[in-house]
C-alpha cells in the first residue's frame, strides 16, 4: 500500500469535500455515508503515520474523528469541520466543530484531528452536553512529527487527548482550544 504524505492527505480530503464546509444541511445528500468514509480514511492514515495511536484507541472509551477542519483568518478567523463519534469502533453520533477568533492572523490551513476520550466520565460529559467546548486542559499527544507521539503513563491519565495531523496550508499552528463541538444530523 502506498503511504500518503500529509500534503497528499490534506489535498485529497479537500478535493473530496467540495462544498462540505459551506453546505452542511445534508438535504438530498448522503452526508452520513460521506462522513463515515472520511472517518475511515482518516483513522487508517493516523494509524499508519502514528502507530502508537492504535494503543490509545484500544484504551479509549470513545473517539471523536474530525477528518477535515478548514481554518482561515484575516483579522477575524474561524474554523469548521464535520465528523463522527465512535464507541467500540461503531459510529454513534455525528458532530460539527466550529471556532471563531479575532486577532493578529492571516492565512488558511486544513487539518484532521481525533479526540480520545480516555474515561467513561469524559465521554458521557461530552455526549450529554448541548455543545462541548475544547479547553486549555486538553492534552495534545501528536504534533507534526510522528516520532513526537507521547504515550507516557502520566499523559494517559488525562480524560481527553487530542491528535492533530495532516496539516496543510499557510497558517501557523493549529489549536483546538475554543473549538465547540455540536451534535448534528447529517
N, C-alpha and C positions, 0 to 999 in steps of 0.2 A: 504494500500500500504506500502511496506517495505521501510524504509528510508535507503539510501545508505550513508556510511561514505565516507570521502574524499579519503581514500586509495582505497576502492572498486570502487569508481567512476573513479579514475585515472587508475587503473589496467584494468577495463572493457573497458575504452576508448582505452588503449594501445592494449589490445587483439583484439579489433575490427579494429585496424589501421595498421596491419602488412603491411609494405611497403608503407604506406601513405606518410610519410615524404621523403622516398627515391625515389618514383616514382610518380611524380606529373603531368605526361603528359596526363593522362586520356584516352589514346588511347585504344579503345576496352573495356572501363570500364564504370561504371555507377557513375562517380565522383560526379555529381550534386546531385543525389539521396542519395548517401552516406553522403555527406556533410550536406544536408538538414536533414537527420535522426539524425546525431550527433548534429546539432544545436538544434533541438527539445529536445533531451535528455539533453543537457547542460542547456537550458533555464528552463526546468522542475526542474532539480537539483538545479539551482540557486534560483528559486522562492521558492522551499521548504526549502532550507537551510537559505536563506536570504529573508524573506517575504517582507521587505521594498523595495526590488528591483522591485516589481510589480508596486509600485507607481512611481519609477524612469522611468520604461518602458513606463508607461502611459503618462508621461510628456515629454519624449524624442522624437525628430524629427526622430531618427533612431538609430538602434543598430547594431554594428558590433560584431558578435559572433564568437569567435575562440575556438572551442570545445577542441582541444588538441594541445598544443605547447610543443615541446620537446626541451630542452635546455641542452647543455653539454659543458664541457670545461676542458682542461688540459693545462693551459698557454694560449692557443688560444681557444676561445669558440664561440658558436653560437647557434641560436635557429631557429626553423621552425615550421610553422603550416598553416592550411587552414581553412577558414570559410566563412560566408555569411553575407551580409549587408541586414538588414530587415528594411523596411519602412512600417508603419502601419501593422506590422505583416506578411508582404509578402517579400519574397526574391527578391531583385532587382539586386544584383551583388554578385560575389564570389571573395574572396581575399585570398592571401597568406601573411604571415608575415615572415620576416627574420631579423636576427640580428647577427652581428659578433662583437667580442670584444677580446682584448688582455690584459692580466694582471694576477695577482695572483688569480688563480681559479683552482678548481678541483672538479669534480663531475658531476652529471646529475640530472635533475628533469623534471617533466611534470606538466602542469597546464592548466587550462582553463581561458579565460578572455573575458569580454564583455566591449566594449566601448559604452557609452551612449552619443550620440550627442544631447545636450540639446537645441541647437538653429538650425534654418534652415541654417544660415550662416555657422556654423561649419560643418554641413552635406554637404552643397554644396561645401565648400572648400575641404573637404575630397574626394567627388566624382569627382571633376574636376581635382584633382592633378594626375600627372602621377605616383607618388609614394609618399605617405604621410608618414612622419616620426613622431613618438610619441616623444614629447619633455618633458622638465622638467616642463612645465606648465600643464601637465596632472594631474588631481586631482584623487586620489585614495580614494574610499569610503568603501572598504572592504579589510580587511587583512585576516588572517587565522581564525578569530573568528566571528561567525555570529552576536554576540552582539556588534561588533565594527562598524556596519554599521552607517555611518554618513550621515544624510539627513537634516542637518541644512540648513536654508534658505540661508545663505551666501555661502555655498558649492554649492547649486543648481543653483547659478548664473554662475558657471564655464561652458564654452562652451562644454568641453568634460570631462566626468567622466569615470573612469575605475574601474571594479570589477575584481579582480584576486582571483581565488579559486580553490579548488580541487588539491592542490599541493601534489606531491608525489616524493620522490627521496632523494638524498644525497647531495644537493647543497643548500647553504643558500641564501634565498631571491629570489624574482622574481621582476624584474623591467621591464617596457615596454619602458623606455627611450632608444632612439636609434633604436627602432624597426621600420622597414619600411614595410608598407602595400602596396601591389600592386594588381591591378585587374587581375583576371585570368579567363580563360575559362576551367572549369573542364572537 
